[in-house]
Amino acid sequence: MYNFDYHRPASLEEAASALTSGDDPKIVAGGMTLVPTLKQRLAMPSDLVDLGGIAEIKGVCEEDGAVVIGAMTTHAEVASNDIVKAKIPALAALAGGIGDPQVRNRGTIGGSIANNDPAADYPSAVVGLGATVRTNKREIAGDDFFTGLFETALADDEIIVSVSFPVPEAASYQKFDNPASRYAIVGVFVAKTGGGVRVAVTGAGPCVFRQSEMEQALSGSFSADAISGISTSADGLNSDIHASAEYRAHLVGVMARRAVAAA
C-alpha cells in the first residue's frame, strides 16, 4: 500500500469535513473492493475516511410504506433482518446470496452501490424496486443513480446515508452466478409494484439496465409465459472468459422467467 492518512469520524458532519481535508480522499465502507485495490497499489488516496464509526447510517426501519436501510448496514444484516424478510423477502434473499460469509459480514449496501461493480447484485434491487438513494446532500432516484461502468451520480464529497425501498406487491431476484466469486454473470430483479412492473438486469452489461419490453409484457400478464418469446440484444453486453455477450443475452431471458415464476 501507499501511505495515506486515516480518519474514523463519529458523525456525518465529521466525515464530510474529512473528505475536504486531503488532495484525493476516499471513503471506505466495508472495504471489500477498496482494500484489495490498495494492497495491489492500484489506488493512491491521500486520505481514507472510514464510515464504520457513524451509528446514524446503520440499521433498518420502516418509513411511509418503505423499507429504509442505512448505508453501513452489512449484507448479512439485510439478509437476516425481520423487517426486510417480512416486507421484501426478495431483497433479503439477494443479500444472502452475495459472496461468502466473510464478505456478507463486512460488505455494506452503501459501499456496494457506490462502487457500482457491473456484476454486483444490489444495483438490480435499487433499480428493480424503484428505490431512492439518500445522501448527506439530496435524494437520487434509483433510475438516475447508476450512470456507467463503476460510475454513479454521486459527487466526490457526497456520502450515501440510506436507501429507501418501496414495498412491492411481488418480487424476486434470480441470478446465474460465478461459482467462485458468486458475482452475477447475469442477475434479474423483477418487481410488481403499484406503478407497474420493473425488470432490472445486472451482470449482463457495463451497468445495470431495465428490460422495457419485458416490463410491458408483464404489465399485461404477470407470468413467465408472457416473456417467453422476448429476447435481449447482445449488442453492448459484457463478454469475457466467463460468458460471451450472446450467452449473457440468453441468460437474461432465462433468469427473468425464473424470477417471474418465483415472484
Secondary structure by P-SEA (a helix, b strand, c coil): ccbbbbbbbccaaaaaaaaacccbbbbbcccccaaaaaaaccccccbbbbcccccccbbbbbcccbbbbcccccaaaaaaccccccccaaaaaaaaacccccccccccaaaaaaaccccccaaaaaaaabbbbbcccccccccccccccccccccccccccbbbbccccccccccccccccccccbbbbbbbccccbbbbbcccccbbbbaaaaaaaaaacccccccccbbbbcccccccccccaaaaaaaaaaaaaaaaaac
